[in-house]
Amino acid sequence: MSDLKVFQCPNCKQFINNLSSVCKYCSVELDQTMISGLVEGQERVDVAYNSASKLRILAGGMWGLFFLSFVPFIGYVVGWIFYVVVILIPVMLVVWYIRFGNIRTLDPEFKTARKYLFSAFFIWLIYPALLLTITLIFVALALISAKYK
């Protein structure tokens, strides 16, 4: 028995299963080679979507770890986990772009995956921007205080 999978019809863009040789919506004929290629493409889009979604969740969880790092007793361990996640997110973003950046599709799920990726990047970017701002403030305060001594 064959594994049931879905793909978009190349003609009408409706989702149909791989056991059909004719689209039930627009009646276009589909050969088995075309079907297997379309199924592989849809599976790749699905993996890209799931990876981007998990990355966005991880970026949001990064801030939960940040605030938990201030809790006594567990803060030390959670703080280390936070810094690992801060380093891991940009690496995972680059890996996602290497794996899935060349996908060309009009699938709305893939567009959503790209939005998730951008939101993960901007959620992550807040921490380096905040760190840089605080560092510059302390440097400016040190220079000002050194000037008046």
GIGI-V377559 format. One record per pair of residues at least 4 apart in sequence whose C-alpha atoms are under 8 Angstrom apart, sorted by the first residue. I is the first residue (numbers start at 1). J is the second residue. Records with the same first field share a line. If there is no record, write none. Layout:
# GIGI-V377559
I = J + J
This chain:
# GIGI-V377559
4 = 17 + 18 + 19
5 = 17 + 18 + 39
6 = 15 + 16 + 17 + 18 + 39 + 42
7 = 15 + 16 + 17 + 18 + 35 + 38 + 39 + 42
8 = 12 + 13 + 14 + 15 + 16 + 38 + 42
9 = 13 + 14 + 15 + 16 + 23
11 = 26 + 28
12 = 25 + 26
14 = 25
16 = 20 + 23 + 24
18 = 35 + 36 + 39
20 = 30
21 = 29 + 30 + 31 + 32
22 = 27 + 28 + 29 + 30
23 = 27 + 28 + 29 + 30
30 = 34 + 35
31 = 35
32 = 36
33 = 37
34 = 38
35 = 39
36 = 40
37 = 41
38 = 42
39 = 43
40 = 44
41 = 45
42 = 46
43 = 47
44 = 48 + 100
45 = 49 + 103 + 109 + 110
46 = 50 + 109 + 110
47 = 51
48 = 52 + 96 + 100 + 110 + 113
49 = 53 + 109 + 110 + 112 + 113
50 = 54 + 113
51 = 55 + 96
52 = 56 + 96 + 113 + 114 + 116 + 117
53 = 57 + 113 + 116 + 117
54 = 58
55 = 59 + 89 + 92 + 93 + 116 + 117 + 120
56 = 60 + 116 + 117 + 119 + 120
57 = 61 + 120
58 = 62 + 85 + 89 + 120
59 = 63 + 89 + 120 + 121 + 123 + 124
60 = 64 + 120 + 123
61 = 65
62 = 66 + 82 + 85 + 86 + 124
63 = 67
64 = 68
65 = 69 + 78 + 79 + 81 + 82
66 = 70 + 78 + 79 + 82
67 = 71
68 = 74 + 75 + 78 + 79
69 = 74 + 75 + 76 + 77 + 78 + 79 + 82
70 = 75
71 = 75
74 = 78
75 = 79
76 = 80
77 = 81
78 = 82
79 = 83
80 = 84
81 = 85
82 = 86
83 = 87
84 = 88
85 = 89
86 = 90 + 124
87 = 91
88 = 92
89 = 93 + 121 + 124
90 = 94 + 121
91 = 95
92 = 96
93 = 97 + 117 + 121
94 = 98
95 = 99
96 = 100 + 101
97 = 101 + 102
98 = 102
105 = 110
106 = 110 + 111
107 = 111
108 = 112
109 = 113
110 = 114
111 = 115
112 = 116
113 = 117
114 = 118
115 = 119
116 = 120
117 = 121
118 = 122
119 = 123
120 = 124
121 = 125
122 = 126
123 = 127
124 = 128
125 = 129
126 = 130
127 = 131
128 = 132
129 = 133
130 = 134
131 = 135
132 = 136
133 = 137
134 = 138
135 = 139
136 = 140
137 = 141
138 = 142
139 = 143
140 = 144
141 = 145
142 = 146
143 = 147
144 = 148
145 = 149
